[in-house]
Amino acid sequence: MALEEQHKEDTQKRRPGRPAKGDEAISREELLEAALKAFAERGYEGVSVRELTRQWDVSHNLIHHHFGSKEGLWKAAVDHAVRKLPEGINDLLSPDAPEGEEIERIHEASYRIALMAATHTDYFKVLMDESSQGGPRFDYIYENYMKATTETVQTFFERAHARGEARAMPPGVGHIILLGAIGTPFTMRALAERLVKEGNRRPPTVEEGARAVADILVYGVVQPKAE
């Protein structure tokens, strides 16, 4: 049964006195976007599926039918967010990339991901929250969406360092810095707005902010050439 059809059926079964949201069915994408926002703002433990169903004006059975549980809803929301990652990231961070292109590829990938972080901060909030806590949910994100990229970024830095083009870094540090710093300027929106306001500055465009993040991150690890 389609999500929209299930919603219509549940709407028809509502008790008198409980107003329906309307004839327009809520889409799967709308549910997942709303769920991701809730998990980002309240954390996994702070989210109640029953509370969400009341907020969305859908039945609890609708969520159970399509996602099975809160954990299933969380996984579906994360999967939905990852599908919004910019196209071409996997190609840029391919382990088969030619020698000598590592820094350039990391820089371009960082810029594209930063653009996404600026407009889709909820996923990065969830990512940072789960990365700090660890556990099964972090394992799900890491094994499905981070492991291959983490290993490639580490290999890129090692190859660039071997040619004297990048600073030496402990294993994993480069990727942690990249992920953390890419999302942080955009998830700490209140601080960013305050700094712009107090400095009486023009707020940067999304593209300017993303480019600045990529430049500082990547070129900060480039090994200065000897004079």
Backbone hydrogen bonds, N-H to C=O, Kabsch-Sander energy under -0.5 kcal/mol:
donor,donor_aa,acceptor,acceptor_aa,energy
6,Q,2,A,-2.5
7,H,3,L,-2.2
8,K,4,E,-2.1
9,E,5,E,-2.3
10,D,6,Q,-2.7
11,T,7,H,-2.5
12,Q,8,K,-2.0
13,K,9,E,-1.1
14,R,11,T,-1.1
18,R,15,R,-1.8
31,L,27,S,-2.0
32,L,28,R,-2.5
33,E,29,E,-2.6
34,A,30,E,-2.3
35,A,31,L,-2.6
36,L,32,L,-2.6
37,K,33,E,-2.0
38,A,34,A,-2.1
39,F,35,A,-2.6
40,A,36,L,-2.2
41,E,37,K,-2.2
42,R,38,A,-2.6
43,G,39,F,-1.6
47,V,44,Y,-1.4
49,V,47,V,-0.5
52,L,48,S,-2.3
53,T,49,V,-2.7
54,R,50,R,-1.9
55,Q,51,E,-2.3
56,W,52,L,-2.8
57,D,53,T,-1.1
58,V,53,T,-2.3
62,L,59,S,-0.7
63,I,59,S,-1.0
64,H,60,H,-2.3
65,H,61,N,-2.8
66,H,62,L,-1.6
67,F,63,I,-2.8
68,G,63,I,-0.8
68,G,64,H,-1.1
69,S,67,F,-1.1
73,L,69,S,-2.2
74,W,70,K,-2.6
75,K,71,E,-2.6
76,A,72,G,-2.2
77,A,73,L,-2.3
78,V,74,W,-2.4
79,D,75,K,-2.8
80,H,76,A,-2.2
81,A,77,A,-2.0
82,V,78,V,-2.5
83,R,79,D,-1.6
84,K,81,A,-1.6
85,L,82,V,-2.1
89,I,86,P,-1.2
92,L,88,G,-2.5
93,L,89,I,-2.3
94,S,91,D,-1.3
97,A,94,S,-1.8
101,E,98,P,-1.5
105,R,101,E,-2.5
106,I,102,E,-2.5
107,H,103,I,-2.4
108,E,104,E,-2.2
109,A,105,R,-2.5
110,S,106,I,-2.4
111,Y,107,H,-2.1
112,R,108,E,-2.2
113,I,109,A,-2.4
114,A,110,S,-2.4
115,L,111,Y,-2.0
116,M,112,R,-1.6
117,A,113,I,-2.6
118,A,114,A,-1.8
119,T,115,L,-0.9
119,T,116,M,-0.7
120,H,116,M,-2.4
123,Y,120,H,-0.6
124,F,120,H,-0.7
125,K,121,T,-2.1
126,V,122,D,-2.2
127,L,123,Y,-2.7
128,M,124,F,-2.5
129,D,125,K,-2.2
130,E,126,V,-2.7
131,S,127,L,-2.2
132,S,128,M,-1.5
133,Q,129,D,-1.1
134,G,130,E,-2.8
139,D,135,G,-2.5
140,Y,136,P,-2.0
141,I,137,R,-2.0
142,Y,138,F,-3.2
143,E,139,D,-2.8
144,N,140,Y,-1.8
145,Y,141,I,-2.6
146,M,141,I,-0.8
146,M,142,Y,-1.5
147,K,142,Y,-3.1
150,T,146,M,-3.1
151,E,147,K,-2.3
152,T,148,A,-1.9
153,V,149,T,-2.8
154,Q,150,T,-2.1
155,T,151,E,-2.1
156,F,152,T,-2.8
157,F,153,V,-2.4
158,E,154,Q,-2.3
159,R,155,T,-2.5
160,A,156,F,-2.5
161,H,157,F,-2.6
162,A,158,E,-2.2
163,R,159,R,-1.0
164,G,161,H,-1.8
165,E,160,A,-3.0
166,A,160,A,-0.6
167,R,221,V,-3.0
173,V,170,P,-1.6
174,G,170,P,-0.6
176,I,172,G,-2.2
177,I,173,V,-2.6
178,L,174,G,-2.3
179,L,175,H,-2.8
180,G,176,I,-2.6
181,A,177,I,-2.5
182,I,178,L,-2.0
183,G,179,L,-1.7
184,T,180,G,-2.2
186,F,183,G,-1.0
187,T,183,G,-2.1
188,M,184,T,-2.3
189,R,187,T,-1.2
192,A,188,M,-2.1
193,E,189,R,-2.6
194,R,190,A,-2.1
195,L,191,L,-2.5
196,V,192,A,-2.0
197,K,193,E,-2.3
198,E,194,R,-2.9
199,G,195,L,-1.6
200,N,197,K,-1.2
201,R,196,V,-2.4
209,G,205,T,-2.7
210,A,206,V,-2.5
211,R,207,E,-2.5
212,A,208,E,-2.3
213,V,209,G,-2.2
214,A,210,A,-2.3
215,D,211,R,-2.7
216,I,212,A,-2.6
217,L,213,V,-2.4
218,V,214,A,-2.4
219,Y,215,D,-1.9
220,G,216,I,-0.8
221,V,218,V,-1.5
222,V,218,V,-0.5
223,Q,165,E,-1.9
